Amino acid sequence: MQFQTIPIIRIFDEARAKAFYLDFLGMNLDWEHRFESDFPVYMQVSRGNLVFHLSEHSGDCTPGCKIFVNTNELEVLHREITARGYRYCRPEISTAPWGDRMFEVVDPFSNKILFNGISAGPAESV
């Protein structure tokens, strides 16, 4: 039996969300949905097997979440995203209390993503 967790992240502005998740983090827009043209957007962004759902719908989730993401290429990811020069977030790599190297980014809606470096690669799916 395998599972995949897909966090739903609350957003308030589609253009700002795309600037952060697509342009800064280098994720891909997989799809987006609206019930009507002037309704809130619900979209999926991904980068490899990292998948997020972004929602403007008020009932889906609460802003200010924190997502913990393991990666086996922390330094590569950090160099890549900081080279893009996003003016609102300039993350620094630090050592976490548990001993791993990590960095955190905060989206325009106060949601945090903590990228945790692991030496042996991401944990196997259950």
KANOR-V284258 format. One record per pair of residues at least 4 apart in sequence whose C-alpha atoms are under 8 Angstrom apart, sorted by the first residue. I is the first residue (numbers start at 0). J is the second residue. D is the distance in Angstrom with one decimal. If there is no record, write none. Layout:
I&J&D  I&J&D
This chain:
0&125&6.8  1&124&6.3  1&125&5.3  2&124&6.8  2&125&6.4  3&124&7.7  5&50&5.8  5&51&5.5  5&52&6.7  6&50&7.6  6&51&5.4  6&52&6.2  6&66&7.9  7&51&6.2  7&52&4.6  7&53&5.8  7&54&6.8  7&59&7.3  7&60&6.7  8&51&7.1  8&52&6.1  8&53&4.9  8&54&6.1  8&60&6.7  8&61&7.7  8&62&7.1  8&64&7.4  8&110&7.4  9&53&6.0  9&54&5.1  9&55&6.0  9&56&7.5  9&57&7.6  9&59&7.3  9&60&5.8  9&61&6.1  9&62&5.1  9&108&7.5  9&110&7.9  10&16&6.7  10&53&6.3  10&54&5.6  10&55&5.1  10&62&7.2  10&108&6.0  11&16&7.9  11&55&5.5  11&108&7.0  12&16&6.1  12&55&7.4  13&17&6.1  13&40&7.3  13&55&7.9  14&18&6.2  15&19&6.3  15&107&6.9  16&20&6.0  16&21&7.9  16&106&7.6  16&107&7.1  17&21&5.1  17&22&6.7  18&22&4.9  18&23&6.4  19&23&4.9  19&24&6.4  19&106&6.5  19&107&7.5  20&24&5.0  20&25&6.5  20&26&5.8  20&44&7.5  21&25&4.9  21&26&4.6  21&27&5.9  21&28&7.1  21&44&7.7  22&26&7.4  22&83&8.0  23&80&5.9  23&83&6.3  23&84&8.0  23&85&6.2  24&80&5.9  25&46&7.3  25&80&7.4  26&44&6.0  26&45&5.2  26&46&4.8  27&44&5.3  27&45&5.2  27&46&6.2  28&42&7.5  28&43&6.2  28&44&4.6  28&45&6.8  29&42&7.5  29&43&5.4  29&44&5.5  29&45&6.9  30&42&5.6  30&43&5.5  30&44&7.5  31&40&6.7  31&41&5.6  31&42&4.0  31&43&6.4  32&40&5.8  32&41&5.2  32&42&6.1  33&37&7.9  33&38&5.8  33&39&6.2  33&40&5.1  33&41&6.6  34&38&6.2  34&39&7.9  39&54&7.6  39&55&5.2  39&56&5.9  40&54&6.1  40&55&5.6  40&56&7.3  41&52&7.1  41&53&5.8  41&54&4.5  41&55&6.4  41&56&7.4  42&52&5.6  42&53&5.3  42&54&6.6  43&50&7.1  43&51&5.8  43&52&4.5  43&53&6.2  44&50&5.9  44&51&5.5  44&52&6.4  44&53&7.5  45&49&5.5  45&50&4.3  45&51&6.3  46&50&6.6  54&59&7.0  56&60&8.0  57&61&7.7  62&108&6.5  62&109&6.6  62&110&6.2  63&108&7.0  63&109&4.9  63&110&4.4  63&111&7.0  64&109&7.5  64&110&4.9  64&111&6.2  65&110&5.9  65&111&4.5  65&112&5.7  65&113&7.3  66&111&6.2  66&112&4.8  66&113&6.1  67&112&6.1  67&113&4.9  67&114&6.3  67&115&7.1  68&112&7.1  68&113&6.0  68&114&4.9  68&115&5.9  69&114&5.9  69&115&4.7  69&116&6.0  69&117&6.5  69&120&7.9  69&121&5.8  69&122&7.9  70&114&6.7  70&115&6.0  70&116&5.2  70&117&6.0  70&120&6.4  70&121&5.8  71&116&5.6  71&117&5.0  71&118&5.7  71&119&6.6  71&120&4.4  71&121&6.3  72&76&6.2  72&116&6.7  72&117&7.9  73&77&6.0  73&100&7.9  73&101&7.2  73&114&7.1  73&115&7.0  73&116&5.0  73&117&7.8  74&78&6.1  75&79&6.1  76&80&6.2  77&81&6.0  77&90&7.8  77&92&7.7  77&102&7.8  78&82&6.0  79&83&7.0  80&84&7.6  81&85&7.2  81&89&6.5  81&90&7.3  84&89&7.7  85&89&7.1  88&104&6.5  88&105&6.9  89&104&7.8  90&102&6.1  90&103&6.1  90&104&6.1  91&102&5.8  91&103&7.7  92&100&6.5  92&101&5.4  92&102&4.7  93&100&5.6  93&101&5.5  93&102&6.3  94&98&5.9  94&99&5.7  94&100&4.4  94&101&6.1  95&99&5.4  95&100&5.9  95&101&6.3  99&115&6.7  99&116&6.0  99&117&6.7  100&115&6.3  100&116&5.3  100&117&7.8  101&113&7.0  101&114&5.5  101&115&4.5  101&116&5.6  102&113&5.9  102&114&5.4  102&115&6.8  103&111&6.7  103&112&5.6  103&113&4.3  103&114&6.0  104&111&5.7  104&112&5.4  104&113&6.5  105&109&5.8  105&110&5.6  105&111&4.4  105&112&6.4  106&110&5.4  106&111&6.4  117&121&7.0
